[in-house]
Amino acid sequence: MSTIIRKIRASVLLAGVFFATNSFAQEVPLLEGVTTRAENNPTVEEGKYKKDAPWVIGMSSFGVNANTWTVQVAHEAQAAANNDKRITKFILLDAGFDQKKQVADIEDLIAQKVDAIIVQPVTSTSANASIEKAVAAGIPVVLHTGRIESEAYTTEIQGGAEHFGKVMGDFLVKELGGKGNIWVLRGLAGHPEDTNRYNGLKQSLEGTEIKIAAEEHGDWQYDKAKKVCETLYLSDPNVDGIWSSGADMTRACVDVFKQFGSPIPPISGEGNNGFFGQWIADGFKSISSEYSPAQGAAGIRAAVALLEGKALHKHYDYNPPGWDLEKVKKYYRDDLSANVWWPSELSEEQLKEFYAKQ
């Protein structure tokens, strides 16, 4: 791929943000593919959180090193913060999947009197009380990558987990003609994203003759998923399709079938460069659900909009269509490692810094 084409792509990715508008909320760039929820969607009043710059923004991640995707979310958020000179400090705290640690992290950010907090919840309840404390202290809270059982947050930008899982499920229903046996590879047990993606799959399977022959949690990690797939294969390799909740797990399962010299069944994927390379090279049947790590940057933009005094909706949804092989070929980068995810808002220099092949 030429340098010119790469620069054009980078420009398109950076420029391609969605502007959410209606008669109440101002135009606010969030993320391409994001829309305002149609119903029960109040507006955060204009000027409520307006504050003069400079600003300090904090972020509580459920687990920065959970997998390669969460690492890139941190990179995308940091890059977005660095690009806004009004943000003098960006504090990223890692809960490491520990609910108590996330509570302590958010309360630490409150104590530091940050101007806004972004939260990726460990579970649907782990951060609720701390978020309530932050909002009570006058600190706006932006939520993404996991819904919670509370309305205390200020605004949320949520990848439609049910939509994500249903895109994958609908693909398998079509490929299998509505009947057959599948394996289900789920993410981290208890995480709201895992639960809701699985619910999307179940919506797809309603009224079909497709049966779940095996269901295991691979934690969205390559190494764990490879062990799971090896065990499933050795137990019974006759499977008609595989629903995988994340691309690192998809890559692992594809490698298992290749390791045993068996045909790769239809298997769902996600926007990961390593998976894209597999799909292009091996030509198996698949679909890529989109779940951009640039949600990290979108969280920064939402926080900034609130501090600027702009009105935002309470709920924003991110439900893009699945990608086919032709679209995948336009994004795949042979010069970058398997660990980069698409679409990304990182600059060409940052992509090479973080993800150049070693």
KEKEDO-234764 format. One record per residue (C-alpha): residue number from 1; z, y, x. Coordinates in nm, 3 decimals, m for minus. Each point is the difference from the previous one (the first is absolute). Layout:
{rec NUM,{Z,Y,X}}
...
END
This chain:
{rec 1,{0.000,0.000,0.000}}
{rec 2,{m0.094,0.339,0.142}}
{rec 3,{0.251,0.273,0.075}}
{rec 4,{m0.176,0.227,m0.252}}
{rec 5,{0.040,m0.254,m0.281}}
{rec 6,{0.366,m0.047,0.088}}
{rec 7,{0.060,0.373,m0.011}}
{rec 8,{m0.174,0.025,m0.337}}
{rec 9,{0.214,m0.282,m0.136}}
{rec 10,{0.319,0.160,0.126}}
{rec 11,{m0.098,0.329,m0.163}}
{rec 12,{m0.074,m0.170,m0.331}}
{rec 13,{0.330,m0.187,0.004}}
{rec 14,{0.196,0.313,0.076}}
{rec 15,{m0.183,0.206,m0.258}}
{rec 16,{m0.007,m0.262,m0.273}}
{rec 17,{0.326,0.081,m0.173}}
{rec 18,{0.051,0.012,m0.373}}
{rec 19,{0.095,0.326,m0.168}}
{rec 20,{0.226,m0.064,m0.299}}
{rec 21,{m0.033,0.267,m0.262}}
{rec 22,{0.094,0.093,m0.352}}
{rec 23,{0.119,0.312,m0.176}}
{rec 24,{0.349,m0.031,0.145}}
{rec 25,{m0.022,m0.154,0.347}}
{rec 26,{m0.180,0.194,0.271}}
{rec 27,{m0.271,m0.149,0.215}}
{rec 28,{0.176,m0.214,0.260}}
{rec 29,{m0.183,m0.224,0.249}}
{rec 30,{0.166,m0.341,0.005}}
{rec 31,{m0.219,m0.301,0.077}}
{rec 32,{m0.348,m0.121,m0.088}}
{rec 33,{0.025,m0.241,m0.293}}
{rec 34,{0.320,0.153,m0.138}}
{rec 35,{0.011,0.105,m0.365}}
{rec 36,{0.265,0.146,m0.227}}
{rec 37,{0.161,m0.246,m0.237}}
{rec 38,{m0.134,0.059,m0.350}}
{rec 39,{0.321,m0.037,m0.202}}
{rec 40,{0.368,0.091,0.033}}
{rec 41,{m0.069,0.214,0.303}}
{rec 42,{0.210,0.317,0.012}}
{rec 43,{m0.073,0.281,0.244}}
{rec 44,{0.241,0.116,0.270}}
{rec 45,{0.031,0.367,m0.079}}
{rec 46,{m0.174,0.249,0.224}}
{rec 47,{0.229,0.159,0.258}}
{rec 48,{0.292,m0.238,m0.055}}
{rec 49,{0.012,m0.113,0.363}}
{rec 50,{m0.173,0.297,0.161}}
{rec 51,{0.141,0.071,0.343}}
{rec 52,{m0.117,0.216,0.286}}
{rec 53,{m0.126,m0.182,0.310}}
{rec 54,{0.075,m0.132,0.255}}
{rec 55,{0.089,m0.334,m0.155}}
{rec 56,{0.166,m0.324,0.108}}
{rec 57,{m0.120,m0.308,m0.189}}
{rec 58,{0.173,m0.337,0.007}}
{rec 59,{m0.134,m0.343,m0.086}}
{rec 60,{0.185,m0.324,m0.075}}
{rec 61,{m0.224,m0.302,0.062}}
{rec 62,{0.092,m0.342,m0.133}}
{rec 63,{m0.116,m0.146,0.331}}
{rec 64,{m0.226,0.173,0.251}}
{rec 65,{m0.064,m0.324,0.189}}
{rec 66,{m0.032,m0.222,m0.306}}
{rec 67,{m0.365,m0.060,0.088}}
{rec 68,{m0.299,0.180,0.146}}
{rec 69,{m0.059,0.192,m0.325}}
{rec 70,{0.346,0.156,m0.005}}
{rec 71,{m0.037,0.100,0.365}}
{rec 72,{m0.318,0.188,m0.090}}
{rec 73,{0.168,0.167,m0.300}}
{rec 74,{0.244,0.151,0.251}}
{rec 75,{m0.289,0.115,0.220}}
{rec 76,{m0.180,0.156,m0.297}}
{rec 77,{0.312,0.182,m0.120}}
{rec 78,{0.080,0.130,0.348}}
{rec 79,{m0.358,0.117,0.052}}
{rec 80,{0.002,0.187,m0.332}}
{rec 81,{0.330,0.166,0.091}}
{rec 82,{m0.132,0.096,0.343}}
{rec 83,{m0.307,0.157,m0.158}}
{rec 84,{0.213,0.244,m0.202}}
{rec 85,{0.156,0.253,0.235}}
{rec 86,{0.247,0.101,m0.268}}
{rec 87,{0.171,m0.338,0.045}}
{rec 88,{0.209,0.047,0.311}}
{rec 89,{0.164,m0.342,m0.014}}
{rec 90,{m0.083,m0.334,m0.162}}
{rec 91,{0.286,m0.252,m0.006}}
{rec 92,{m0.103,m0.361,m0.064}}
{rec 93,{0.284,m0.248,m0.055}}
{rec 94,{m0.055,m0.377,m0.014}}
{rec 95,{0.213,m0.205,m0.243}}
{rec 96,{m0.127,m0.328,0.145}}
{rec 97,{0.010,m0.166,m0.345}}
{rec 98,{0.375,0.068,m0.019}}
{rec 99,{0.103,0.155,m0.333}}
{rec 100,{0.327,0.137,0.138}}
{rec 101,{m0.185,0.151,0.295}}
{rec 102,{m0.241,0.178,m0.235}}
{rec 103,{0.291,0.148,m0.196}}
{rec 104,{0.154,0.123,0.326}}
{rec 105,{m0.336,0.135,0.122}}
{rec 106,{m0.059,0.209,m0.311}}
{rec 107,{0.355,0.133,0.003}}
{rec 108,{m0.046,0.087,0.369}}
{rec 109,{m0.312,0.201,m0.089}}
{rec 110,{0.196,0.179,m0.273}}
{rec 111,{0.274,0.081,0.250}}
{rec 112,{m0.261,0.141,0.239}}
{rec 113,{m0.112,0.228,m0.286}}
{rec 114,{m0.365,m0.090,0.027}}
{rec 115,{m0.233,0.190,m0.231}}
{rec 116,{m0.164,m0.306,m0.160}}
{rec 117,{0.037,m0.378,0.016}}
{rec 118,{m0.266,m0.270,m0.031}}
{rec 119,{0.123,m0.348,m0.098}}
{rec 120,{m0.159,m0.343,0.023}}
{rec 121,{0.264,m0.212,m0.178}}
{rec 122,{0.126,m0.333,0.134}}
{rec 123,{0.047,m0.128,m0.356}}
{rec 124,{m0.034,0.144,m0.348}}
{rec 125,{0.369,0.099,m0.001}}
{rec 126,{0.103,0.044,0.366}}
{rec 127,{m0.067,0.373,0.026}}
{rec 128,{0.078,0.116,m0.354}}
{rec 129,{0.346,0.149,0.050}}
{rec 130,{m0.096,0.170,0.326}}
{rec 131,{m0.312,0.152,m0.154}}
{rec 132,{0.215,0.139,m0.281}}
{rec 133,{0.230,0.158,0.261}}
{rec 134,{m0.294,0.158,0.179}}
{rec 135,{m0.146,0.153,m0.316}}
{rec 136,{0.347,0.121,m0.104}}
{rec 137,{0.019,0.176,0.338}}
{rec 138,{m0.325,0.182,m0.078}}
{rec 139,{m0.218,m0.216,0.227}}
{rec 140,{m0.327,m0.122,m0.156}}
{rec 141,{m0.068,m0.371,0.040}}
{rec 142,{m0.350,m0.150,0.021}}
{rec 143,{m0.026,m0.373,m0.068}}
{rec 144,{m0.277,m0.240,0.105}}
{rec 145,{m0.066,m0.367,0.083}}
{rec 146,{0.235,m0.141,m0.261}}
{rec 147,{0.126,0.104,m0.342}}
{rec 148,{0.371,0.027,m0.075}}
{rec 149,{0.217,m0.042,m0.309}}
{rec 150,{0.086,0.367,m0.018}}
{rec 151,{m0.175,0.326,m0.091}}
{rec 152,{0.213,0.208,0.237}}
{rec 153,{m0.279,0.060,0.256}}
{rec 154,{m0.214,0.314,m0.020}}
{rec 155,{m0.349,m0.151,0.017}}
{rec 156,{m0.160,m0.332,0.091}}
{rec 157,{m0.337,m0.107,0.138}}
{rec 158,{m0.023,m0.369,m0.075}}
{rec 159,{m0.266,m0.245,0.097}}
{rec 160,{m0.051,m0.192,m0.322}}
{rec 161,{0.149,m0.329,0.108}}
{rec 162,{m0.098,m0.179,m0.321}}
{rec 163,{m0.352,0.142,0.039}}
{rec 164,{m0.008,m0.116,0.363}}
{rec 165,{0.101,m0.355,m0.095}}
{rec 166,{m0.233,m0.009,m0.298}}
{rec 167,{m0.303,0.105,0.207}}
{rec 168,{0.068,m0.309,0.213}}
{rec 169,{0.075,m0.221,m0.300}}
{rec 170,{m0.311,0.106,m0.190}}
{rec 171,{m0.209,m0.086,0.307}}
{rec 172,{0.140,m0.355,0.011}}
{rec 173,{m0.042,m0.050,m0.375}}
{rec 174,{m0.366,0.095,0.031}}
{rec 175,{m0.065,m0.210,0.312}}
{rec 176,{0.172,m0.309,m0.143}}
{rec 177,{m0.150,0.030,m0.345}}
{rec 178,{0.345,0.025,m0.154}}
{rec 179,{0.130,m0.340,0.112}}
{rec 180,{0.140,m0.168,0.309}}
{rec 181,{0.305,0.002,0.225}}
{rec 182,{0.106,0.290,0.221}}
{rec 183,{0.259,0.077,0.261}}
{rec 184,{0.195,0.323,m0.037}}
{rec 185,{0.120,0.182,0.313}}
{rec 186,{0.255,0.263,m0.096}}
{rec 187,{0.152,0.280,0.206}}
{rec 188,{0.364,0.083,0.063}}
{rec 189,{0.227,m0.157,m0.262}}
{rec 190,{0.181,0.263,m0.206}}
{rec 191,{m0.223,0.288,0.103}}
{rec 192,{m0.139,0.176,m0.309}}
{rec 193,{m0.352,0.000,0.143}}
{rec 194,{0.007,m0.380,0.027}}
{rec 195,{0.131,m0.044,m0.353}}
{rec 196,{m0.253,0.233,m0.157}}
{rec 197,{m0.301,m0.132,0.194}}
{rec 198,{0.094,m0.347,m0.121}}
{rec 199,{0.022,0.131,m0.356}}
{rec 200,{m0.358,0.124,0.038}}
{rec 201,{m0.109,m0.351,0.099}}
{rec 202,{0.172,m0.147,m0.305}}
{rec 203,{m0.190,0.245,m0.221}}
{rec 204,{m0.327,m0.130,0.148}}
{rec 205,{0.092,m0.364,m0.058}}
{rec 206,{0.092,0.042,m0.368}}
{rec 207,{m0.230,m0.209,m0.216}}
{rec 208,{m0.158,m0.185,0.294}}
{rec 209,{0.036,m0.358,0.119}}
{rec 210,{0.093,0.105,0.352}}
{rec 211,{0.326,m0.153,0.119}}
{rec 212,{0.228,0.117,0.282}}
{rec 213,{0.030,m0.315,0.211}}
{rec 214,{0.226,0.163,0.261}}
{rec 215,{0.180,0.332,0.030}}
{rec 216,{0.170,0.121,0.319}}
{rec 217,{0.117,0.327,0.155}}
{rec 218,{m0.171,0.091,0.325}}
{rec 219,{0.174,0.341,0.024}}
{rec 220,{m0.339,0.172,0.061}}
{rec 221,{0.022,m0.128,0.360}}
{rec 222,{m0.262,m0.196,0.194}}
{rec 223,{0.234,m0.240,0.184}}
{rec 224,{0.208,m0.101,m0.301}}
{rec 225,{m0.305,m0.036,m0.222}}
{rec 226,{m0.174,m0.222,0.254}}
{rec 227,{0.292,m0.243,m0.006}}
{rec 228,{m0.001,0.007,m0.380}}
{rec 229,{m0.375,m0.070,m0.017}}
{rec 230,{0.019,m0.277,0.257}}
{rec 231,{0.273,m0.169,m0.204}}
{rec 232,{m0.196,0.037,m0.323}}
{rec 233,{m0.319,m0.131,0.161}}
{rec 234,{0.170,m0.306,0.147}}
{rec 235,{0.165,m0.068,m0.335}}
{rec 236,{m0.328,0.022,m0.196}}
{rec 237,{m0.310,0.175,0.137}}
{rec 238,{m0.184,m0.021,m0.335}}
{rec 239,{0.031,0.351,m0.135}}
{rec 240,{m0.265,0.191,m0.193}}
{rec 241,{0.108,0.353,0.089}}
{rec 242,{0.276,0.204,0.162}}
{rec 243,{0.163,0.317,m0.133}}
{rec 244,{0.149,0.182,0.298}}
{rec 245,{0.208,0.313,m0.057}}
{rec 246,{m0.083,0.149,0.341}}
{rec 247,{m0.269,m0.010,0.268}}
{rec 248,{0.219,m0.121,0.288}}
{rec 249,{0.079,m0.307,m0.212}}
{rec 250,{m0.367,m0.040,m0.090}}
{rec 251,{m0.097,0.003,0.367}}
{rec 252,{0.261,m0.265,0.071}}
{rec 253,{m0.127,m0.233,m0.274}}
{rec 254,{m0.362,0.043,0.104}}
{rec 255,{0.098,m0.093,0.355}}
{rec 256,{0.176,m0.313,m0.128}}
{rec 257,{m0.310,m0.124,m0.182}}
{rec 258,{m0.214,0.071,0.306}}
{rec 259,{0.256,m0.177,0.220}}
{rec 260,{m0.038,m0.315,m0.209}}
{rec 261,{m0.377,0.036,m0.023}}
{rec 262,{0.001,0.033,m0.378}}
{rec 263,{m0.207,0.227,m0.225}}
{rec 264,{0.183,0.321,m0.089}}
{rec 265,{0.065,0.023,m0.375}}
{rec 266,{m0.036,0.329,m0.187}}
{rec 267,{0.293,0.214,0.117}}
{rec 268,{0.110,0.353,m0.079}}
{rec 269,{0.038,0.259,0.274}}
{rec 270,{0.094,0.358,0.073}}
{rec 271,{m0.122,0.296,0.206}}
{rec 272,{0.091,m0.129,0.347}}
{rec 273,{m0.237,0.020,0.296}}
{rec 274,{0.082,m0.352,0.118}}
{rec 275,{m0.067,m0.146,m0.342}}
{rec 276,{m0.321,0.201,m0.027}}
{rec 277,{m0.119,m0.151,0.327}}
{rec 278,{0.078,m0.353,m0.125}}
{rec 279,{m0.178,0.057,m0.328}}
{rec 280,{m0.311,0.141,0.165}}
{rec 281,{m0.013,m0.278,0.261}}
{rec 282,{0.076,m0.300,m0.223}}
{rec 283,{m0.157,0.112,m0.328}}
{rec 284,{0.254,m0.161,m0.234}}
{rec 285,{0.045,0.127,m0.355}}
{rec 286,{0.254,0.279,m0.030}}
{rec 287,{0.090,0.344,m0.133}}
{rec 288,{0.202,0.274,0.164}}
{rec 289,{0.259,0.181,m0.209}}
{rec 290,{0.053,0.356,0.126}}
{rec 291,{0.347,0.116,0.102}}
{rec 292,{m0.040,0.280,0.251}}
{rec 293,{0.277,0.064,0.255}}
{rec 294,{m0.091,0.367,m0.050}}
{rec 295,{0.252,m0.012,m0.283}}
{rec 296,{0.232,0.109,0.281}}
{rec 297,{m0.203,0.319,0.039}}
{rec 298,{m0.014,0.044,m0.377}}
{rec 299,{0.379,m0.002,m0.008}}
{rec 300,{0.007,0.284,0.252}}
{rec 301,{m0.253,0.198,m0.205}}
{rec 302,{0.203,m0.043,m0.317}}
{rec 303,{0.318,0.114,0.175}}
{rec 304,{m0.178,0.307,0.138}}
{rec 305,{m0.144,0.087,m0.341}}
{rec 306,{0.349,m0.004,m0.151}}
{rec 307,{0.137,0.220,0.280}}
{rec 308,{m0.291,0.239,m0.056}}
{rec 309,{0.121,0.029,m0.358}}
{rec 310,{m0.297,m0.174,m0.157}}
{rec 311,{0.032,m0.196,m0.322}}
{rec 312,{m0.055,m0.375,0.031}}
{rec 313,{m0.007,m0.279,m0.252}}
{rec 314,{0.283,m0.251,0.004}}
{rec 315,{m0.235,m0.299,0.030}}
{rec 316,{m0.318,m0.052,0.201}}
{rec 317,{m0.182,m0.335,0.003}}
{rec 318,{m0.224,m0.144,0.270}}
{rec 319,{m0.230,m0.261,m0.158}}
{rec 320,{m0.327,m0.016,0.200}}
{rec 321,{m0.256,m0.278,m0.061}}
{rec 322,{m0.030,m0.298,0.232}}
{rec 323,{m0.236,0.002,0.298}}
{rec 324,{m0.293,m0.235,0.043}}
{rec 325,{m0.144,m0.121,0.329}}
{rec 326,{m0.256,0.281,0.020}}
{rec 327,{0.269,0.268,m0.015}}
{rec 328,{0.212,m0.193,0.248}}
{rec 329,{m0.287,0.003,0.251}}
{rec 330,{m0.007,0.381,m0.015}}
{rec 331,{0.364,0.024,0.108}}
{rec 332,{0.042,m0.287,0.245}}
{rec 333,{0.056,0.109,0.361}}
{rec 334,{m0.066,m0.260,0.269}}
{rec 335,{0.145,0.236,0.262}}
{rec 336,{0.340,0.013,m0.173}}
{rec 337,{0.267,m0.267,m0.029}}
{rec 338,{0.077,m0.221,m0.299}}
{rec 339,{0.302,0.220,m0.076}}
{rec 340,{m0.172,0.307,m0.144}}
{rec 341,{m0.027,0.042,m0.378}}
{rec 342,{m0.263,0.173,m0.212}}
{rec 343,{m0.048,0.258,m0.134}}
{rec 344,{0.187,0.213,0.251}}
{rec 345,{0.045,0.373,0.057}}
{rec 346,{0.081,m0.036,0.370}}
{rec 347,{m0.234,0.188,0.231}}
{rec 348,{m0.242,m0.182,0.226}}
{rec 349,{0.227,0.083,0.295}}
{rec 350,{0.306,m0.139,m0.180}}
{rec 351,{m0.181,m0.317,m0.105}}
{rec 352,{m0.093,m0.064,0.361}}
{rec 353,{0.350,0.089,0.122}}
{rec 354,{0.176,m0.239,m0.237}}
{rec 355,{m0.261,m0.271,m0.064}}
{rec 356,{m0.248,m0.024,0.287}}
{rec 357,{m0.054,m0.360,0.107}}
{rec 358,{0.203,m0.081,0.308}}
END
